[in-house]
Amino acid sequence: MSGVTKAQTIEEKQYLVRFNADTESHLHVLDHDTCLSKCPDKICTIFCPAEVYKWEDIRMHVGYEGCHECGSCRIGCPHENIKWVYPKGGHGIVFRLG
């Protein structure tokens, strides 16, 4: 073995990435009423690996700063209620080689 310790838990693996967040979100919930009335399971809060989507009271909150840019939300929302675009150039996830 080379003596290099590899990340074992998801928390350790997420430490290997950094985020250069823009001041504006690249993720948008198009209609919060759709989340409230048509989506009882709030499925985006389950399938997003970065836990970007959080349901609070009557509104979906989007913590875009930690987005892994996997695109799960743009294809996973059963109501096509999430607009996902790549962050502006120079922003978003930055992978650290380790």
C-alpha positions, 0 to 999 in steps of 0.5 A, a space after each residue: 500500500 502506498 500510505 495514501 488514505 482514501 475517503 471511506 464515508 460520503 462525508 469524507 468523499 464530499 470533502 474532496 470537492 469544493 464549490 465556487 458558488 455564484 451569487 445567483 442560483 442555477 437551480 429554480 423551482 418553477 412553481 412552488 404551488 406544484 410542490 405543495 399541491 401535486 407532490 406529497 412525497 417531495 421526491 427531490 428531497 430524496 433523490 438529490 445526492 447533495 441534499 440541495 432541496 429542503 421542504 420547509 412549511 409551504 415552500 421548497 428551498 434550494 441550497 444551490 451552493 452545494 449542488 454536485 451538478 449531476 442533473 438528477 433534479 432535471 430528470 427526476 422531478 415527476 412534474 418537470 418543475 425544476 429548471 436546471 442549467 449549468 452554473 456560469 463559467 468559473 462557478 459550481 463544483 470544483 473537484 480536488 484530485 487526491 
